Amino acid sequence: MRRWGYRRSRVPWKGLLAIVAVVGIIIVLEFQLKPLMRDLAALEAKRYAAQMVSVAVQKELESSGVSYSDFAVIQRDTNGKVLSISSNVVKMNELKSHLVETVQDTLSDQGNEDLTVPLGTLLGGELFHGRGPGIPLRVTLSGNVTAEFHNIFEDAGVNQTRQQIDLELSAQLYAYLPGVDSTTDFSTDVPVAETVIVGEVPVFMASGK
């Protein structure tokens, strides 16, 4: 007499374990790569922003034709000794306001365009830098642009001092990659004007105070 019974189905444990292992690796890689990609996205955003800001500001400076004498006046005594260096605050604030508006417009407009960053660059390391398919990166402003002038004095030779007037531009940027977003602070110095002052410059001036 034939006995009827149920055959025990074989569970493909090896296949399930392989799937679980792959999923686990993907999750671990995602947790490891996301912070790295977020940091690299922020770095790329700063790099692109610095490039765009520099080009936009230099273009504005060339078109406006400003020079050192527009921003500073050197007062000397009868012997040619430097007594003071006074700043044209009105002119400087005028230019600062104009450049802030230019930079703000430049970075805001960039938010409507997708840049591309090679995948190898985002993964990090010199070996893969600049290689692989392009990943879309969107960079836009996350806050208002601020600006501040700085005077830099450097020795330029015997009895000569180079004065450089820089404009420090700062902003908060928002960078977005597929699945990863980042907000980062951005700051860059742009040379506005410079001159070489012949004669001894008082210490309190050369220190920027």
NUDRENMI-935863 format. One record per residue (C-alpha): x, y, z; residue in one letter; residue number from 1. Coordinates in steps of 0.2 Angstrom, whole numbers. Each point is the difference from the previous one (the first is absolute). Example, Ala and Ser with C-alpha at 12.3 -4.5 7.8 and 13.67 -1.06 7.14 Angstrom:
2
NODE;62;-22;39;a;1
NODE;6;17;-3;s;2
END
This chain:
209
NODE;0;0;0;m;1
NODE;7;17;-5;r;2
NODE;2;13;13;r;3
NODE;-4;17;-4;w;4
NODE;9;14;9;g;5
NODE;7;18;-2;y;6
NODE;17;3;-6;r;7
NODE;9;13;10;r;8
NODE;4;15;-11;s;9
NODE;18;5;0;r;10
NODE;3;18;5;v;11
NODE;14;8;-11;p;12
NODE;10;6;15;w;13
NODE;16;3;-10;k;14
NODE;-9;12;-12;g;15
NODE;-9;9;14;l;16
NODE;17;2;10;l;17
NODE;8;7;-16;a;18
NODE;-14;12;-2;i;19
NODE;0;6;18;v;20
NODE;19;1;-1;a;21
NODE;-1;11;-16;v;22
NODE;-14;11;8;v;23
NODE;11;2;16;g;24
NODE;15;5;-10;i;25
NODE;-10;13;-9;i;26
NODE;-7;7;16;i;27
NODE;17;1;8;v;28
NODE;8;8;-16;l;29
NODE;-14;13;0;e;30
NODE;3;5;18;f;31
NODE;18;1;-4;q;32
NODE;-1;9;-16;l;33
NODE;-14;12;3;k;34
NODE;10;11;13;p;35
NODE;15;-1;-12;l;36
NODE;-10;5;-15;m;37
NODE;-8;14;10;r;38
NODE;17;7;4;d;39
NODE;6;-1;-17;l;40
NODE;-16;7;-7;a;41
NODE;3;15;11;a;42
NODE;18;1;-5;l;43
NODE;-5;0;-19;e;44
NODE;-13;13;4;a;45
NODE;13;12;7;k;46
NODE;12;-3;-14;r;47
NODE;-13;4;-13;y;48
NODE;-6;15;10;a;49
NODE;17;7;2;a;50
NODE;3;-2;-19;q;51
NODE;-16;9;-4;m;52
NODE;2;14;13;v;53
NODE;18;3;-6;s;54
NODE;-6;2;-18;v;55
NODE;-15;10;4;a;56
NODE;9;12;11;v;57
NODE;15;3;-11;q;58
NODE;-11;3;-15;k;59
NODE;-9;14;10;e;60
NODE;16;7;6;l;61
NODE;7;1;-18;e;62
NODE;-16;8;-6;s;63
NODE;-1;13;14;s;64
NODE;18;5;-2;g;65
NODE;4;2;19;v;66
NODE;17;3;6;s;67
NODE;10;1;17;y;68
NODE;-3;19;0;s;69
NODE;-19;-2;0;d;70
NODE;2;-8;17;f;71
NODE;14;7;9;a;72
NODE;10;17;2;v;73
NODE;18;0;6;i;74
NODE;4;16;10;q;75
NODE;19;5;1;r;76
NODE;10;13;9;d;77
NODE;12;12;-9;t;78
NODE;14;-13;1;n;79
NODE;-11;-13;-9;g;80
NODE;-3;-10;16;k;81
NODE;-17;-9;1;v;82
NODE;-11;8;13;l;83
NODE;-16;-9;-3;s;84
NODE;-10;-11;-12;i;85
NODE;-18;5;0;s;86
NODE;-14;-11;-8;s;87
NODE;-14;6;-11;n;88
NODE;-13;-8;10;v;89
NODE;-14;6;-11;v;90
NODE;8;-7;-16;k;91
NODE;4;-17;8;m;92
NODE;-17;-2;7;n;93
NODE;-7;4;-18;e;94
NODE;11;-13;-8;l;95
NODE;-4;-13;14;k;96
NODE;-18;2;-2;s;97
NODE;1;-2;-19;h;98
NODE;11;-15;1;l;99
NODE;-11;-8;13;v;100
NODE;-15;2;-12;e;101
NODE;10;-7;-14;t;102
NODE;6;-15;9;v;103
NODE;-17;-4;7;q;104
NODE;-7;1;-17;d;105
NODE;13;-11;-7;t;106
NODE;-2;-14;13;l;107
NODE;-19;1;0;s;108
NODE;0;-2;-19;d;109
NODE;12;-15;2;q;110
NODE;-14;-9;9;g;111
NODE;-9;-2;-16;n;112
NODE;14;-10;-8;e;113
NODE;6;-17;3;d;114
NODE;19;-2;1;l;115
NODE;8;-17;-1;t;116
NODE;13;-8;11;v;117
NODE;9;-16;-5;p;118
NODE;-5;-15;11;l;119
NODE;18;-4;4;g;120
NODE;3;18;7;t;121
NODE;-15;-3;12;l;122
NODE;6;-17;6;l;123
NODE;17;9;4;g;124
NODE;18;-5;-2;g;125
NODE;13;5;-13;e;126
NODE;-2;-16;-10;l;127
NODE;-18;3;-5;f;128
NODE;0;19;0;h;129
NODE;-8;8;-16;g;130
NODE;-5;-17;-6;r;131
NODE;-17;-9;-3;g;132
NODE;-17;6;-5;p;133
NODE;-6;18;4;g;134
NODE;-11;1;15;i;135
NODE;-12;16;-1;p;136
NODE;4;12;14;l;137
NODE;-11;15;3;r;138
NODE;7;15;10;v;139
NODE;-10;14;6;t;140
NODE;-1;14;13;l;141
NODE;-7;-5;17;s;142
NODE;2;18;8;g;143
NODE;5;17;-4;n;144
NODE;18;5;-6;v;145
NODE;10;11;12;t;146
NODE;16;9;-3;a;147
NODE;14;8;9;e;148
NODE;16;10;-5;f;149
NODE;17;-5;6;h;150
NODE;17;10;-1;n;151
NODE;15;-11;-3;i;152
NODE;18;8;2;f;153
NODE;15;-9;-6;e;154
NODE;18;4;-1;d;155
NODE;4;4;-19;a;156
NODE;19;4;1;g;157
NODE;11;13;8;v;158
NODE;-11;14;7;n;159
NODE;-15;-7;-10;q;160
NODE;-17;-7;6;t;161
NODE;-13;-8;-10;r;162
NODE;-18;3;5;q;163
NODE;-13;-11;-7;q;164
NODE;-19;3;3;i;165
NODE;-10;-16;0;d;166
NODE;-18;-3;1;l;167
NODE;-5;-15;10;e;168
NODE;-17;-7;-6;l;169
NODE;-10;-13;10;s;170
NODE;-16;-10;-3;a;171
NODE;-8;-16;5;q;172
NODE;-2;-12;-14;l;173
NODE;-12;-14;-3;y;174
NODE;7;-15;-10;a;175
NODE;-11;-14;-6;y;176
NODE;5;-17;-8;l;177
NODE;-12;-14;-3;p;178
NODE;-4;-7;17;g;179
NODE;12;12;9;v;180
NODE;-2;18;5;d;181
NODE;12;12;9;s;182
NODE;0;17;7;t;183
NODE;17;8;2;t;184
NODE;8;17;4;d;185
NODE;10;8;-14;f;186
NODE;13;14;1;s;187
NODE;12;7;-13;t;188
NODE;12;15;-1;d;189
NODE;0;10;-16;v;190
NODE;14;13;-3;p;191
NODE;-8;17;-4;v;192
NODE;15;11;-2;a;193
NODE;18;2;5;e;194
NODE;15;12;0;t;195
NODE;18;1;6;v;196
NODE;3;14;13;i;197
NODE;18;7;-1;v;198
NODE;6;6;17;g;199
NODE;-2;-6;18;e;200
NODE;-18;-5;5;v;201
NODE;-4;2;18;p;202
NODE;-1;-16;9;v;203
NODE;-18;3;6;f;204
NODE;-5;1;-19;m;205
NODE;9;-15;-6;a;206
NODE;-8;-10;14;s;207
NODE;-17;4;-7;g;208
NODE;-5;9;16;k;209
END
